[in-house]
């Protein structure tokens, strides 16, 4: 677990996967997926991101790629089932984007949802995600 107190945000317009500390939002007919600032806090600074190939179908809870941090190499588990249409090439080339702007320019993947209705049944809103963070780290400083 991280030794510094978490200080970060939990945007209200996203859905969250508490198992893997990932977020998802609908954008048109697609889903956009990224790592939460809390997940990044736990993993450590990302120094590399490698997505699965374009066109890959990824089941909810399965790897959409990997991130390398100073601590380890981790599978990035997708919060939803989707077909990976667009990995974030900017984040591949400049992984500091993931650390600096995880909810904006540091998103990880975009694609077509495969089972949206089933997936959203187990995702949580921002308020529930804040509760999840506080259960792990009661002293966390969280912005909305």
C-alpha positions as CSV (number, residue, x, y, z in Angstrom):
1,X,0.0,0.0,0.0
2,X,1.2,3.6,-0.6
3,X,2.8,5.4,2.3
4,X,1.7,8.9,1.4
5,X,-1.9,10.0,2.0
6,X,-4.0,9.9,-1.2
7,X,-4.9,13.4,-2.6
8,X,-6.9,13.3,-5.7
9,X,-10.2,13.6,-7.4
10,X,-13.2,11.4,-8.2
11,X,-15.2,13.1,-11.0
12,X,-19.0,12.8,-10.7
13,X,-19.6,12.1,-14.4
14,X,-17.9,8.7,-14.5
15,X,-18.6,5.1,-13.4
16,X,-16.1,3.2,-11.3
17,X,-14.9,-0.4,-10.9
18,X,-13.9,-0.8,-7.2
19,X,-12.2,-4.2,-7.9
20,X,-9.5,-2.7,-10.2
21,X,-9.7,1.1,-9.5
22,X,-10.7,1.9,-13.1
23,X,-13.2,4.3,-14.5
24,X,-15.4,4.3,-17.6
25,X,-17.7,6.8,-19.4
26,X,-19.9,6.6,-22.4
27,X,-19.0,8.9,-25.3
28,X,-21.4,8.6,-28.1
29,X,-21.7,4.8,-28.8
30,X,-18.3,4.1,-27.4
31,X,-16.8,3.6,-23.9
32,X,-13.7,5.4,-22.8
33,X,-11.7,3.7,-20.1
34,X,-8.9,4.9,-17.7
35,X,-7.2,4.3,-14.4
36,X,-8.4,6.3,-11.4
37,X,-6.1,8.6,-9.6
38,X,-6.5,6.4,-6.5
39,X,-5.5,3.3,-8.5
40,X,-2.4,5.2,-9.8
41,X,-1.6,6.2,-6.2
42,X,-1.6,2.6,-5.2
43,X,0.4,1.4,-8.2
44,X,3.0,4.1,-8.2
45,X,4.0,6.4,-11.1
46,X,3.3,4.8,-14.5
47,X,6.4,4.7,-16.7
48,X,5.0,2.7,-19.6
49,X,1.6,1.7,-21.0
50,X,1.2,-1.1,-23.5
51,X,-2.4,-1.8,-24.8
52,X,-3.7,-4.9,-26.5
53,X,-3.9,-4.7,-30.3
54,X,-6.6,-2.7,-31.9
55,X,-9.6,-4.9,-32.6
56,X,-9.0,-7.1,-29.5
57,X,-12.2,-8.0,-27.7
58,X,-11.7,-7.7,-23.9
59,X,-14.0,-9.2,-21.3
60,X,-14.9,-7.2,-18.2
61,X,-12.2,-7.9,-15.6
62,X,-9.7,-9.1,-18.2
63,X,-6.5,-7.3,-19.3
64,X,-6.8,-4.4,-21.9
65,X,-3.0,-4.0,-21.6
66,X,-0.2,-3.5,-19.1
67,X,1.3,-0.6,-17.2
68,X,4.8,-0.5,-15.8
69,X,5.4,1.5,-12.7
70,X,8.6,1.9,-10.6
71,X,7.1,-0.8,-8.4
72,X,5.9,-3.5,-10.8
73,X,4.3,-4.4,-14.1
74,X,0.5,-4.8,-13.8
75,X,-2.3,-6.0,-16.0
76,X,-4.8,-3.2,-16.6
77,X,-8.2,-4.8,-16.0
78,X,-11.1,-3.5,-18.0
79,X,-14.2,-2.4,-16.1
80,X,-16.4,-3.4,-19.0
81,X,-16.5,-5.8,-21.9
82,X,-15.5,-3.9,-25.1
83,X,-13.8,-4.1,-28.5
84,X,-10.6,-2.0,-28.4
85,X,-10.9,0.4,-31.3
86,X,-8.6,3.1,-30.2
87,X,-5.8,2.8,-27.7
88,X,-4.4,6.1,-26.4
89,X,-1.3,6.5,-28.5
90,X,-0.3,9.7,-26.7
91,X,-0.4,7.8,-23.4
92,X,1.8,5.1,-24.9
93,X,4.3,7.6,-26.1
94,X,4.1,9.9,-23.0
95,X,2.9,7.8,-20.0
96,X,3.3,10.9,-17.8
97,X,-0.1,11.9,-19.2
98,X,-1.6,9.0,-17.3
99,X,-0.1,10.2,-14.1
100,X,-0.9,13.9,-14.6
101,X,-4.3,13.7,-16.2
102,X,-5.9,10.3,-15.6
103,X,-9.5,11.5,-16.3
104,X,-8.6,13.6,-19.4
105,X,-5.6,13.2,-21.7
106,X,-4.4,10.2,-19.8
107,X,-7.3,7.9,-20.7
108,X,-6.2,4.4,-21.8
109,X,-8.6,2.9,-24.3
110,X,-11.7,3.6,-26.3
111,X,-14.0,1.1,-28.0
112,X,-17.4,-0.4,-28.6
113,X,-19.1,-1.8,-25.5
114,X,-20.1,-5.5,-25.8
115,X,-22.4,-6.0,-22.7
116,X,-23.0,-2.5,-21.4
117,X,-26.2,-3.2,-19.4
118,X,-24.7,-6.2,-17.6
119,X,-21.5,-4.2,-16.9
120,X,-23.1,-1.1,-15.5
121,X,-25.0,-3.2,-12.9
122,X,-21.7,-3.8,-11.0
123,X,-20.1,-0.4,-11.5
124,X,-20.5,2.4,-8.9
125,X,-21.0,6.1,-9.0
126,X,-18.6,8.7,-7.7
127,X,-20.1,8.8,-4.1
128,X,-19.8,5.0,-3.8
129,X,-16.2,5.1,-5.1
130,X,-15.3,7.8,-2.5
131,X,-16.6,5.4,0.1
132,X,-14.4,2.6,-1.3
133,X,-11.4,4.9,-1.1
134,X,-12.2,6.0,2.5
135,X,-12.6,2.3,3.5
136,X,-9.0,1.7,2.4
137,X,-7.5,5.1,3.3
138,X,-9.6,7.0,5.8
139,X,-7.3,10.1,5.7
140,X,-7.6,10.5,1.9
141,X,-8.2,14.0,0.6
142,X,-10.7,13.8,-2.2
143,X,-11.9,16.4,-4.6
144,X,-15.0,16.0,-6.7
